[in-house]
Amino acid sequence: MRVLRAVRFLIPFLIVAVLVVAVVSVFSARPDLQNAKRNVSVTWHPLAGELGRRYVLLAAANQKVQPLPGTTRALADEVNAALARWRDAQSGGSLTDQVDTANELEDFGRRLVATAGASPRVQGDDAAKAAVAKFAADRSYTGSVAFDAAVASYHKQRQGPLRHIVATALGYEEIPAYASPVPPST
């Protein structure tokens, strides 16, 4: 009988304690998550502008490479599709979509540079070779260091068993870091 009475007291007490912990977690985590996400957004905007200029160079290189026959043509079509996704993400996509698309473009850019470097047709076309070299030499993404630091801080705020649950429940999704091709020059 005593055990039953203790259980009747303990169960409501545990439920109330769990609710209190949940409410305190939400109220303590939310401002930190908001600030960290705001910092990510603030550092992304200048980087997105830098990347926009970088991807103009990629589009120019791609345009010079695309008419050449060979292995670069299929890759050039994929680059065009990725550039269209970048423009769409910039005009109304989420921050995560924009970063994912930028990372995809960086991957395509690396592939285009490598493929063009190995293609005798591209190496024989001075305009295509120069456009690819200009894109490969671009280091205008200096904002990537600040952005990646802000993303790391945001991820740190999302860590922990309760913080992760609260962040997920409040809609603070995972944000990828920018995969810069090489460390930017400062």
KETIMAR-428944 format. One record per atom (N, C-alpha, C): x negated, y negated, z; residue number from 0; atom name. Coordinates in nm, 2 decimals. Layout:
BEGIN
X Y Z NUM CA .
...
END
This chain:
BEGIN
-0.08 0.12 0.00 0 N .
0.00 0.00 0.00 0 CA .
-0.09 -0.13 0.00 0 C .
-0.19 -0.12 0.08 1 N .
-0.28 -0.24 0.08 1 CA .
-0.35 -0.26 -0.05 1 C .
-0.39 -0.15 -0.12 2 N .
-0.45 -0.16 -0.25 2 CA .
-0.36 -0.23 -0.35 2 C .
-0.23 -0.19 -0.35 3 N .
-0.13 -0.24 -0.44 3 CA .
-0.12 -0.39 -0.41 3 C .
-0.11 -0.43 -0.29 4 N .
-0.10 -0.57 -0.25 4 CA .
-0.22 -0.65 -0.30 4 C .
-0.34 -0.59 -0.28 5 N .
-0.46 -0.65 -0.33 5 CA .
-0.47 -0.67 -0.48 5 C .
-0.42 -0.57 -0.55 6 N .
-0.42 -0.57 -0.69 6 CA .
-0.32 -0.68 -0.74 6 C .
-0.20 -0.69 -0.68 7 N .
-0.10 -0.79 -0.71 7 CA .
-0.16 -0.93 -0.69 7 C .
-0.25 -0.95 -0.60 8 N .
-0.31 -1.08 -0.57 8 CA .
-0.43 -1.10 -0.67 8 C .
-0.51 -0.99 -0.69 9 N .
-0.63 -1.00 -0.77 9 CA .
-0.60 -1.03 -0.92 9 C .
-0.50 -0.96 -0.98 10 N .
-0.47 -0.98 -1.12 10 CA .
-0.43 -1.12 -1.15 10 C .
-0.34 -1.18 -1.09 11 N .
-0.31 -1.32 -1.12 11 CA .
-0.43 -1.42 -1.09 11 C .
-0.50 -1.39 -0.99 12 N .
-0.62 -1.47 -0.96 12 CA .
-0.72 -1.46 -1.07 12 C .
-0.75 -1.34 -1.13 13 N .
-0.84 -1.32 -1.24 13 CA .
-0.79 -1.39 -1.36 13 C .
-0.66 -1.38 -1.39 14 N .
-0.60 -1.45 -1.51 14 CA .
-0.62 -1.60 -1.50 14 C .
-0.59 -1.65 -1.38 15 N .
-0.61 -1.80 -1.36 15 CA .
-0.76 -1.83 -1.37 15 C .
-0.84 -1.75 -1.32 16 N .
-0.99 -1.78 -1.33 16 CA .
-1.04 -1.78 -1.47 16 C .
-0.99 -1.68 -1.55 17 N .
-1.03 -1.68 -1.69 17 CA .
-0.98 -1.80 -1.77 17 C .
-0.85 -1.84 -1.74 18 N .
-0.80 -1.96 -1.80 18 CA .
-0.88 -2.08 -1.77 18 C .
-0.91 -2.10 -1.64 19 N .
-0.99 -2.21 -1.60 19 CA .
-1.13 -2.21 -1.67 19 C .
-1.19 -2.10 -1.68 20 N .
-1.32 -2.09 -1.75 20 CA .
-1.31 -2.13 -1.89 20 C .
-1.20 -2.08 -1.96 21 N .
-1.18 -2.11 -2.10 21 CA .
-1.15 -2.26 -2.12 21 C .
-1.07 -2.32 -2.04 22 N .
-1.04 -2.46 -2.05 22 CA .
-1.17 -2.54 -2.03 22 C .
-1.24 -2.51 -1.92 23 N .
-1.37 -2.58 -1.90 23 CA .
-1.47 -2.57 -2.01 23 C .
-1.47 -2.45 -2.07 24 N .
-1.57 -2.42 -2.18 24 CA .
-1.53 -2.51 -2.30 24 C .
-1.40 -2.51 -2.33 25 N .
-1.36 -2.59 -2.44 25 CA .
-1.39 -2.74 -2.42 25 C .
-1.36 -2.79 -2.30 26 N .
-1.38 -2.93 -2.27 26 CA .
-1.53 -2.97 -2.27 26 C .
-1.61 -2.88 -2.22 27 N .
-1.75 -2.91 -2.21 27 CA .
-1.82 -2.88 -2.35 27 C .
-1.78 -2.79 -2.43 28 N .
-1.85 -2.76 -2.55 28 CA .
-1.80 -2.85 -2.67 28 C .
-1.68 -2.90 -2.67 29 N .
-1.63 -2.97 -2.78 29 CA .
-1.71 -3.10 -2.81 29 C .
-1.74 -3.18 -2.71 30 N .
-1.82 -3.30 -2.74 30 CA .
-1.96 -3.27 -2.80 30 C .
-2.02 -3.17 -2.74 31 N .
-2.15 -3.13 -2.79 31 CA .
-2.14 -3.09 -2.94 31 C .
-2.04 -3.01 -2.97 32 N .
-2.03 -2.96 -3.10 32 CA .
-1.99 -3.07 -3.20 32 C .
-1.91 -3.16 -3.15 33 N .
-1.87 -3.27 -3.24 33 CA .
-1.99 -3.36 -3.27 33 C .
-2.07 -3.39 -3.17 34 N .
-2.19 -3.47 -3.19 34 CA .
-2.29 -3.40 -3.29 34 C .
-2.31 -3.27 -3.26 35 N .
-2.41 -3.20 -3.34 35 CA .
-2.36 -3.19 -3.49 35 C .
-2.23 -3.17 -3.51 36 N .
-2.18 -3.16 -3.65 36 CA .
-2.18 -3.30 -3.71 36 C .
-2.16 -3.40 -3.64 37 N .
-2.16 -3.54 -3.69 37 CA .
-2.31 -3.56 -3.74 37 C .
-2.41 -3.52 -3.66 38 N .
-2.55 -3.54 -3.70 38 CA .
-2.58 -3.47 -3.82 38 C .
-2.53 -3.35 -3.84 39 N .
-2.55 -3.27 -3.96 39 CA .
-2.49 -3.35 -4.08 39 C .
-2.37 -3.40 -4.06 40 N .
-2.30 -3.47 -4.17 40 CA .
-2.38 -3.60 -4.21 40 C .
-2.42 -3.67 -4.10 41 N .
-2.50 -3.80 -4.13 41 CA .
-2.63 -3.77 -4.20 41 C .
-2.70 -3.66 -4.17 42 N .
-2.82 -3.64 -4.23 42 CA .
-2.80 -3.57 -4.37 42 C .
-2.69 -3.51 -4.39 43 N .
-2.66 -3.45 -4.52 43 CA .
-2.64 -3.56 -4.63 43 C .
-2.57 -3.67 -4.60 44 N .
-2.54 -3.76 -4.71 44 CA .
-2.66 -3.82 -4.78 44 C .
-2.76 -3.87 -4.71 45 N .
-2.88 -3.91 -4.78 45 CA .
-2.95 -3.80 -4.86 45 C .
-2.95 -3.68 -4.80 46 N .
-3.01 -3.57 -4.87 46 CA .
-2.93 -3.53 -5.00 46 C .
-2.80 -3.54 -4.99 47 N .
-2.72 -3.51 -5.11 47 CA .
-2.75 -3.61 -5.22 47 C .
-2.77 -3.73 -5.18 48 N .
-2.80 -3.83 -5.28 48 CA .
-2.94 -3.80 -5.35 48 C .
-3.03 -3.76 -5.27 49 N .
-3.16 -3.72 -5.32 49 CA .
-3.15 -3.60 -5.41 49 C .
-3.07 -3.51 -5.37 50 N .
-3.05 -3.38 -5.45 50 CA .
-2.98 -3.41 -5.58 50 C .
-2.88 -3.51 -5.57 51 N .
-2.81 -3.55 -5.69 51 CA .
-2.91 -3.60 -5.80 51 C .
-3.01 -3.68 -5.76 52 N .
-3.11 -3.72 -5.85 52 CA .
-3.20 -3.61 -5.90 52 C .
-3.23 -3.52 -5.81 53 N .
-3.31 -3.40 -5.84 53 CA .
-3.24 -3.31 -5.94 53 C .
-3.11 -3.30 -5.93 54 N .
-3.03 -3.21 -6.02 54 CA .
-3.01 -3.27 -6.15 54 C .
-3.02 -3.40 -6.16 55 N .
-3.02 -3.47 -6.29 55 CA .
-3.15 -3.42 -6.37 55 C .
-3.26 -3.41 -6.30 56 N .
-3.38 -3.36 -6.36 56 CA .
-3.36 -3.21 -6.40 56 C .
-3.30 -3.14 -6.32 57 N .
-3.27 -3.00 -6.35 57 CA .
-3.18 -2.99 -6.47 57 C .
-3.08 -3.07 -6.48 58 N .
-2.99 -3.07 -6.59 58 CA .
-3.06 -3.11 -6.72 58 C .
-3.15 -3.20 -6.71 59 N .
-3.23 -3.24 -6.83 59 CA .
-3.32 -3.13 -6.87 59 C .
-3.39 -3.07 -6.78 60 N .
-3.48 -2.95 -6.81 60 CA .
-3.39 -2.84 -6.88 60 C .
-3.28 -2.82 -6.82 61 N .
-3.19 -2.71 -6.87 61 CA .
-3.14 -2.74 -7.01 61 C .
-3.11 -2.87 -7.03 62 N .
-3.06 -2.91 -7.17 62 CA .
-3.17 -2.88 -7.27 62 C .
-3.30 -2.91 -7.23 63 N .
-3.41 -2.89 -7.33 63 CA .
-3.44 -2.74 -7.35 63 C .
-3.41 -2.66 -7.25 64 N .
-3.45 -2.52 -7.26 64 CA .
-3.33 -2.44 -7.33 64 C .
-3.21 -2.48 -7.31 65 N .
-3.09 -2.40 -7.35 65 CA .
-3.09 -2.37 -7.50 65 C .
-3.12 -2.46 -7.59 66 N .
-3.12 -2.43 -7.73 66 CA .
-3.22 -2.33 -7.78 66 C .
-3.33 -2.31 -7.70 67 N .
-3.43 -2.22 -7.74 67 CA .
-3.39 -2.07 -7.73 67 C .
-3.41 -1.99 -7.83 68 N .
-3.37 -1.85 -7.82 68 CA .
-3.46 -1.78 -7.72 68 C .
-3.41 -1.67 -7.67 69 N .
-3.48 -1.59 -7.58 69 CA .
-3.42 -1.57 -7.44 69 C .
-3.50 -1.54 -7.34 70 N .
-3.45 -1.51 -7.21 70 CA .
-3.40 -1.63 -7.13 70 C .
-3.44 -1.75 -7.17 71 N .
-3.40 -1.87 -7.10 71 CA .
-3.25 -1.91 -7.13 71 C .
-3.20 -1.86 -7.24 72 N .
-3.06 -1.90 -7.28 72 CA .
-2.96 -1.86 -7.18 72 C .
-2.96 -1.73 -7.13 73 N .
-2.86 -1.68 -7.04 73 CA .
-2.88 -1.75 -6.90 73 C .
-3.00 -1.77 -6.86 74 N .
-3.03 -1.84 -6.74 74 CA .
-2.98 -1.99 -6.75 74 C .
-2.99 -2.05 -6.86 75 N .
-2.95 -2.19 -6.88 75 CA .
-2.80 -2.20 -6.87 75 C .
-2.72 -2.10 -6.92 76 N .
-2.58 -2.10 -6.90 76 CA .
-2.54 -2.09 -6.75 76 C .
-2.61 -2.01 -6.68 77 N .
-2.59 -1.99 -6.53 77 CA .
-2.62 -2.12 -6.46 77 C .
-2.72 -2.19 -6.50 78 N .
-2.76 -2.32 -6.44 78 CA .
-2.65 -2.42 -6.47 78 C .
-2.60 -2.42 -6.59 79 N .
-2.49 -2.52 -6.62 79 CA .
-2.36 -2.49 -6.54 79 C .
-2.33 -2.36 -6.51 80 N .
-2.22 -2.33 -6.43 80 CA .
-2.24 -2.37 -6.28 80 C .
-2.36 -2.35 -6.24 81 N .
-2.40 -2.40 -6.10 81 CA .
-2.40 -2.55 -6.09 81 C .
-2.44 -2.62 -6.19 82 N .
-2.43 -2.77 -6.19 82 CA .
-2.29 -2.81 -6.18 82 C .
-2.20 -2.75 -6.25 83 N .
-2.06 -2.78 -6.25 83 CA .
-2.00 -2.76 -6.11 83 C .
-2.04 -2.65 -6.04 84 N .
-2.00 -2.62 -5.91 84 CA .
-2.05 -2.73 -5.81 84 C .
-2.18 -2.77 -5.83 85 N .
-2.23 -2.88 -5.75 85 CA .
-2.15 -3.01 -5.76 85 C .
-2.11 -3.04 -5.89 86 N .
-2.03 -3.16 -5.91 86 CA .
-1.89 -3.15 -5.84 86 C .
-1.83 -3.03 -5.85 87 N .
-1.71 -3.00 -5.78 87 CA .
-1.72 -3.01 -5.63 87 C .
-1.83 -2.95 -5.58 88 N .
-1.85 -2.95 -5.43 88 CA .
-1.87 -3.10 -5.38 88 C .
-1.94 -3.18 -5.46 89 N .
-1.97 -3.31 -5.42 89 CA .
-1.84 -3.40 -5.42 89 C .
-1.75 -3.37 -5.51 90 N .
-1.63 -3.45 -5.52 90 CA .
-1.52 -3.41 -5.42 90 C .
-1.54 -3.30 -5.35 91 N .
-1.43 -3.26 -5.26 91 CA .
-1.45 -3.14 -5.18 91 C .
-1.57 -3.08 -5.19 92 N .
-1.60 -2.96 -5.12 92 CA .
-1.64 -2.99 -4.97 92 C .
-1.63 -2.88 -4.89 93 N .
-1.68 -2.89 -4.75 93 CA .
-1.83 -2.91 -4.75 93 C .
-1.88 -2.95 -4.64 94 N .
-2.03 -2.96 -4.62 94 CA .
-2.09 -2.82 -4.65 94 C .
-2.03 -2.72 -4.60 95 N .
-2.09 -2.58 -4.62 95 CA .
-2.09 -2.55 -4.77 95 C .
-1.98 -2.58 -4.84 96 N .
-1.98 -2.56 -4.99 96 CA .
-2.09 -2.64 -5.06 96 C .
-2.11 -2.76 -5.02 97 N .
-2.22 -2.84 -5.08 97 CA .
-2.36 -2.78 -5.05 97 C .
-2.38 -2.74 -4.93 98 N .
-2.52 -2.69 -4.90 98 CA .
-2.54 -2.56 -4.97 98 C .
-2.43 -2.47 -4.97 99 N .
-2.44 -2.34 -5.04 99 CA .
-2.47 -2.36 -5.19 99 C .
-2.40 -2.46 -5.25 100 N .
-2.42 -2.49 -5.39 100 CA .
-2.56 -2.55 -5.42 100 C .
-2.61 -2.63 -5.33 101 N .
-2.75 -2.69 -5.34 101 CA .
-2.85 -2.57 -5.33 101 C .
-2.83 -2.48 -5.24 102 N .
-2.92 -2.37 -5.23 102 CA .
-2.92 -2.28 -5.35 102 C .
-2.80 -2.26 -5.41 103 N .
-2.78 -2.19 -5.53 103 CA .
-2.86 -2.26 -5.64 103 C .
-2.85 -2.39 -5.65 104 N .
-2.92 -2.46 -5.76 104 CA .
-3.07 -2.46 -5.74 104 C .
-3.11 -2.46 -5.61 105 N .
-3.26 -2.45 -5.59 105 CA .
-3.31 -2.31 -5.64 105 C .
-3.23 -2.21 -5.61 106 N .
-3.27 -2.07 -5.66 106 CA .
-3.27 -2.07 -5.81 106 C .
-3.17 -2.13 -5.88 107 N .
-3.17 -2.13 -6.02 107 CA .
-3.29 -2.22 -6.08 107 C .
-3.31 -2.33 -6.01 108 N .
-3.43 -2.41 -6.05 108 CA .
-3.56 -2.34 -6.04 108 C .
-3.58 -2.26 -5.93 109 N .
-3.70 -2.18 -5.92 109 CA .
-3.71 -2.08 -6.03 109 C .
-3.60 -2.01 -6.06 110 N .
-3.59 -1.91 -6.17 110 CA .
-3.62 -1.98 -6.30 110 C .
-3.56 -2.10 -6.33 111 N .
-3.58 -2.16 -6.46 111 CA .
-3.73 -2.20 -6.47 111 C .
-3.79 -2.25 -6.37 112 N .
-3.93 -2.29 -6.38 112 CA .
-4.02 -2.16 -6.41 112 C .
-3.99 -2.06 -6.34 113 N .
-4.07 -1.93 -6.36 113 CA .
-4.04 -1.87 -6.50 113 C .
-3.92 -1.87 -6.54 114 N .
-3.89 -1.81 -6.67 114 CA .
-3.94 -1.90 -6.78 114 C .
-3.93 -2.03 -6.77 115 N .
-3.99 -2.12 -6.87 115 CA .
-4.14 -2.11 -6.87 115 C .
-4.20 -2.09 -6.76 116 N .
-4.35 -2.08 -6.76 116 CA .
-4.40 -1.95 -6.83 116 C .
-4.31 -1.85 -6.83 117 N .
-4.35 -1.72 -6.89 117 CA .
-4.30 -1.71 -7.03 117 C .
-4.22 -1.81 -7.08 118 N .
-4.16 -1.80 -7.21 118 CA .
-4.25 -1.87 -7.32 118 C .
-4.30 -1.80 -7.41 119 N .
-4.38 -1.86 -7.52 119 CA .
-4.30 -1.97 -7.60 119 C .
-4.17 -1.95 -7.61 120 N .
-4.10 -2.05 -7.69 120 CA .
-4.09 -2.18 -7.61 120 C .
-4.07 -2.17 -7.48 121 N .
-4.06 -2.29 -7.40 121 CA .
-4.20 -2.36 -7.40 121 C .
-4.30 -2.28 -7.38 122 N .
-4.44 -2.33 -7.37 122 CA .
-4.48 -2.39 -7.51 122 C .
-4.42 -2.35 -7.62 123 N .
-4.45 -2.41 -7.75 123 CA .
-4.37 -2.53 -7.78 123 C .
-4.27 -2.56 -7.70 124 N .
-4.18 -2.68 -7.72 124 CA .
-4.22 -2.78 -7.62 124 C .
-4.29 -2.89 -7.66 125 N .
-4.35 -2.99 -7.57 125 CA .
-4.24 -3.06 -7.49 125 C .
-4.12 -3.09 -7.55 126 N .
-4.02 -3.16 -7.48 126 CA .
-3.96 -3.07 -7.36 126 C .
-3.94 -2.95 -7.39 127 N .
-3.88 -2.85 -7.29 127 CA .
-3.99 -2.83 -7.18 127 C .
-4.11 -2.81 -7.22 128 N .
-4.22 -2.79 -7.12 128 CA .
-4.23 -2.91 -7.03 128 C .
-4.22 -3.03 -7.09 129 N .
-4.24 -3.15 -7.01 129 CA .
-4.12 -3.17 -6.91 129 C .
-4.00 -3.14 -6.96 130 N .
-3.88 -3.15 -6.88 130 CA .
-3.88 -3.06 -6.76 130 C .
-3.92 -2.93 -6.79 131 N .
-3.93 -2.83 -6.68 131 CA .
-4.04 -2.87 -6.58 131 C .
-4.15 -2.92 -6.63 132 N .
-4.26 -2.97 -6.54 132 CA .
-4.22 -3.09 -6.46 132 C .
-4.14 -3.18 -6.51 133 N .
-4.09 -3.29 -6.43 133 CA .
-4.00 -3.25 -6.32 133 C .
-3.91 -3.15 -6.35 134 N .
-3.83 -3.10 -6.24 134 CA .
-3.91 -3.03 -6.14 134 C .
-4.01 -2.94 -6.18 135 N .
-4.09 -2.87 -6.09 135 CA .
-4.17 -2.96 -6.00 135 C .
-4.21 -3.07 -6.05 136 N .
-4.30 -3.16 -5.97 136 CA .
-4.22 -3.25 -5.88 136 C .
-4.09 -3.25 -5.89 137 N .
-4.00 -3.34 -5.81 137 CA .
-4.01 -3.30 -5.66 137 C .
-4.03 -3.40 -5.58 138 N .
-4.04 -3.38 -5.43 138 CA .
-3.95 -3.48 -5.36 138 C .
-3.84 -3.52 -5.42 139 N .
-3.76 -3.63 -5.37 139 CA .
-3.66 -3.59 -5.26 139 C .
-3.67 -3.47 -5.21 140 N .
-3.58 -3.42 -5.11 140 CA .
-3.64 -3.43 -4.97 140 C .
-3.69 -3.55 -4.94 141 N .
-3.75 -3.57 -4.81 141 CA .
-3.65 -3.57 -4.69 141 C .
-3.53 -3.59 -4.72 142 N .
-3.43 -3.58 -4.61 142 CA .
-3.40 -3.44 -4.56 142 C .
-3.46 -3.34 -4.63 143 N .
-3.43 -3.20 -4.59 143 CA .
-3.49 -3.17 -4.45 143 C .
-3.59 -3.23 -4.41 144 N .
-3.65 -3.21 -4.28 144 CA .
-3.55 -3.25 -4.17 144 C .
-3.50 -3.37 -4.18 145 N .
-3.40 -3.42 -4.08 145 CA .
-3.27 -3.34 -4.09 145 C .
-3.23 -3.30 -4.21 146 N .
-3.11 -3.22 -4.22 146 CA .
-3.13 -3.08 -4.15 146 C .
-3.24 -3.02 -4.18 147 N .
-3.26 -2.88 -4.13 147 CA .
-3.27 -2.89 -3.97 147 C .
-3.33 -3.00 -3.92 148 N .
-3.34 -3.02 -3.78 148 CA .
-3.20 -3.03 -3.72 148 C .
-3.12 -3.11 -3.78 149 N .
-2.98 -3.13 -3.74 149 CA .
-2.90 -3.00 -3.74 149 C .
-2.92 -2.92 -3.85 150 N .
-2.85 -2.79 -3.86 150 CA .
-2.90 -2.70 -3.74 150 C .
-3.03 -2.70 -3.71 151 N .
-3.08 -2.61 -3.60 151 CA .
-3.02 -2.65 -3.47 151 C .
-3.01 -2.79 -3.45 152 N .
-2.94 -2.83 -3.33 152 CA .
-2.80 -2.79 -3.32 152 C .
-2.73 -2.80 -3.43 153 N .
-2.59 -2.76 -3.44 153 CA .
-2.57 -2.61 -3.41 153 C .
-2.66 -2.53 -3.46 154 N .
-2.66 -2.38 -3.44 154 CA .
-2.69 -2.35 -3.29 154 C .
-2.78 -2.43 -3.23 155 N .
-2.81 -2.41 -3.09 155 CA .
-2.68 -2.44 -3.00 155 C .
-2.60 -2.54 -3.04 156 N .
-2.48 -2.57 -2.97 156 CA .
-2.38 -2.46 -2.99 156 C .
-2.38 -2.39 -3.10 157 N .
-2.29 -2.28 -3.12 157 CA .
-2.33 -2.15 -3.06 157 C .
-2.45 -2.14 -3.00 158 N .
-2.50 -2.02 -2.94 158 CA .
-2.44 -1.99 -2.81 158 C .
-2.45 -1.87 -2.76 159 N .
-2.40 -1.83 -2.63 159 CA .
-2.26 -1.76 -2.65 159 C .
-2.23 -1.67 -2.57 160 N .
-2.11 -1.60 -2.58 160 CA .
-1.98 -1.68 -2.58 160 C .
-1.98 -1.77 -2.48 161 N .
-1.86 -1.86 -2.47 161 CA .
-1.86 -1.97 -2.57 161 C .
-1.98 -2.03 -2.59 162 N .
-1.99 -2.14 -2.69 162 CA .
-1.95 -2.09 -2.83 162 C .
-1.99 -1.97 -2.87 163 N .
-1.96 -1.91 -3.00 163 CA .
-1.81 -1.89 -3.01 163 C .
-1.75 -1.84 -2.91 164 N .
-1.60 -1.82 -2.92 164 CA .
-1.53 -1.95 -2.93 164 C .
-1.57 -2.05 -2.85 165 N .
-1.51 -2.18 -2.85 165 CA .
-1.53 -2.25 -2.98 165 C .
-1.66 -2.24 -3.04 166 N .
-1.69 -2.30 -3.17 166 CA .
-1.60 -2.24 -3.28 166 C .
-1.59 -2.11 -3.27 167 N .
-1.51 -2.04 -3.37 167 CA .
-1.36 -2.08 -3.36 167 C .
-1.31 -2.08 -3.24 168 N .
-1.17 -2.12 -3.21 168 CA .
-1.14 -2.26 -3.25 168 C .
-1.24 -2.35 -3.24 169 N .
-1.22 -2.49 -3.27 169 CA .
-1.25 -2.52 -3.42 169 C .
-1.29 -2.42 -3.49 170 N .
-1.32 -2.44 -3.63 170 CA .
-1.46 -2.50 -3.67 170 C .
-1.55 -2.48 -3.58 171 N .
-1.69 -2.52 -3.61 171 CA .
-1.76 -2.41 -3.67 171 C .
-1.75 -2.41 -3.81 172 N .
-1.81 -2.30 -3.88 172 CA .
-1.96 -2.30 -3.89 172 C .
-2.02 -2.19 -3.94 173 N .
-2.16 -2.19 -3.96 173 CA .
-2.20 -2.28 -4.08 173 C .
-2.31 -2.35 -4.06 174 N .
-2.35 -2.44 -4.17 174 CA .
-2.49 -2.39 -4.21 174 C .
-2.51 -2.36 -4.33 175 N .
-2.65 -2.31 -4.37 175 CA .
-2.75 -2.43 -4.38 175 C .
-2.87 -2.39 -4.36 176 N .
-2.98 -2.49 -4.38 176 CA .
-3.01 -2.50 -4.53 176 C .
-3.07 -2.61 -4.57 177 N .
-3.11 -2.64 -4.70 177 CA .
-3.24 -2.56 -4.73 177 C .
-3.24 -2.48 -4.84 178 N .
-3.35 -2.40 -4.87 178 CA .
-3.44 -2.48 -4.97 178 C .
-3.52 -2.57 -4.92 179 N .
-3.61 -2.65 -5.00 179 CA .
-3.71 -2.56 -5.07 179 C .
-3.74 -2.59 -5.20 180 N .
-3.83 -2.51 -5.27 180 CA .
-3.97 -2.50 -5.21 180 C .
-4.02 -2.62 -5.16 181 N .
-4.15 -2.63 -5.09 181 CA .
-4.13 -2.73 -4.99 181 C .
-4.21 -2.73 -4.89 182 N .
-4.20 -2.84 -4.79 182 CA .
-4.21 -2.98 -4.86 182 C .
-4.12 -3.07 -4.83 183 N .
-4.13 -3.20 -4.90 183 CA .
-4.25 -3.28 -4.85 183 C .
-4.30 -3.36 -4.94 184 N .
-4.41 -3.45 -4.90 184 CA .
-4.35 -3.57 -4.82 184 C .
-4.42 -3.60 -4.71 185 N .
-4.37 -3.71 -4.63 185 CA .
-4.46 -3.84 -4.64 185 C .
END
